[in-house]
């Protein structure tokens, strides 16, 4: 499996673990924590997709990640 394919899988697993852990810390109940921890990441996935579509519709470009040493596109080479 490529790193590109593995990264979203590990992020998803981390999201479930964090959601379950936070829910357990707040409730003290594994049953409630598992319920919240299984539902919240699924809803968040759809909410994120909707969020991105709304921003795209508004004309906002997706965020670009730049290496911290590379000049930003709006910076001149001589600045």
FENCORHU-V854398 format. One line per field, one symbol per residue. ss: DSSP state (a for helix, b for strand, c for the rest). phi: phi as a letter, one per 20 degrees, with the letter a starting at -180 (. if undefined). psi: psi as a letter, one per 20 degrees, with the letter a starting at -180 (. if undefined). A space follows every 10 residues. Layout:
ss->???
phi->???
psi->???
//
This chain:
ss->ccaaaaaaaa aaaaaaaaaa aaaaaaacca aaaaaaaaaa aaaaaaaaaa aaaaaaaccc cccccccccc ccccccccc
phi->.fffffgfff ffffffffff fffffedmcf ffgffffeeg ffffffffff gfffffffne fffdddffee ffgeeefef
psi->pqhhhhghgh gggggggggg gghghhhjph ggghgghhgg hgghghgggg gggghghijp qqpppqqiiq qqhiprhi.
//
